[in-house]
Amino acid sequence: MSRSWSFEFYSGPIFWIAVVVVVVLVRLFRSRPGVRDWFLLVASSALLVALPRFTPRDLLLVLAFSGVSYASCRTLARLDPIRDQSRRKLLATLGVLAILGFLSFFKYRLPQNLLLGGAADAPSRATDHLALLGVSYIAFKAISAVVDAYKGSIGELDALRFFNYMTFFPAFIAGPINRYDLFTTQGAGTPQGPWRDDLKGGGRRIVDGLFKKFVLAPLVFPYVLTNQGTPLAAMSPGNVLVGLYAAALYFYFDFAGYSDLAIGSARLMGIPLPENFNWPFLQKNIRDLWSNWHMSLTGWLIDYLYWPVVRKLRNREFFRPRPVLLSIVGMNVTFVACGLWHGEAPHFAVWGLYHGIGISVLNVYQRQKRRIPSRPLQRYFASRYSRWVGVVGTFHFFSAGTALFLLDLQQLRTLLRALFA
């Protein structure tokens, strides 16, 4: 691949010229969905290979993975839900385990060391030559498709549309995470709505995304806890406070900006993607914040992890009379898994547990505060003052948690000693 065809997504004129060409041709082929789908697959493949960290070998790997996932879904859809129930359950279980194995191998260093050999004291991340860009998101899309096929909630399965679902370039690297049925019903047929509405709505989202990602995010980046240039052992409380606020804002501007760019680019083609952020820092509690932060991932975790865990434990004699405890267990399992999805180092699991415990405490608190007989307190709970106290407290809780995300356990100990020695 020549150097002229190599660029990062959403930055640089070459990428945006390519997007304009794709948008125009997708619109021109709107009356010929077969040609449109083939063109979109070829265009997504060409743009993915243009990424500096994505090779033709990686593309073949993604296409092969998509083919195996499609075959699993197709087989599940064809088996009779009653006569072949045990076979379908076994196939779905093996399919999900295989996808998780694929994800683990290309995301984490430990499975690579176990299978290929490696230094025991190597850093806890996948080696560069085996890392696969976008592996988390294609794995999550594949799992949702296999599970939905097992449940019988997927409509028509089409191979070409499935491959487009897996490789759709605007959302390939970091989402939003779409569901197969939504992608095919909303995006694989004729583009939705008049092109002027899509041009206006998509263009506005792209401008918003460019401003967040390339103006606001770089402004706060130098103040992030790990970027200030001050050793952790010498940090003052002021340094830490600014660093945590900056980290929370940077994560939002960078990721929400990327999501706006992906949603806007897809909208230009007439293909809607799910929303990913909805003013999370203006939410009154940490549960609502997470319901509005990386919404496609949060919804995926609730549907495909939290509820299966809760349903599995619900009929256990111990949990049947304890629904609150059941919810707490399910929530903490879900958030620890969310933490480990970001990385295999222990501090990511601690970060997930931090948020899981936070939501658990909130659920117990909200359950108990309804029983307080004091009318003044109940009026306060319903007032806008209570809401804004909750907004401020929630932002501080989330910001404090960024330390667990950014620093490993040894660095955390160093920082705490500097603050409280």
Secondary structure, DSSP 8 states (H G I E B T S, - for coil): --GGG---TTSSHHHHHHHHHHHHHHHHTTT-HHHHHHHHHHHHHHHHHTSTT--HHHHHHHHHHHHHHHHHHHHHHHS-TTTTHHHHHHHHHHHHHHHHHHHHHHH-HHHHHHHH---TTS-SS--GGG--TTHHHHHHHHHHHHHHHHHT------HHHHHHHHH-GGGTTT-----HHHHHHHHSSS-SS-HHHHHHHHHHHHHHHHHIIIIIHHHHGGGSGGGSSS-GGG--HHHHHHHHHHHHHHHHHHHHHHHHHHHHHHHHTT-------S-GGG-SSHHHHHHTSSHHHHHHHIIIIIHHHHHHHHTSTTTTT-HHHHHHHHHHHHHHHHHHHH-SSHHHHHHHHHHHHHHHHHHHHHHHHTT---HHHHHHHTSHHHHHHHHHHHHHHHHHHHHHHHS-HHHHHHHHHHHH-
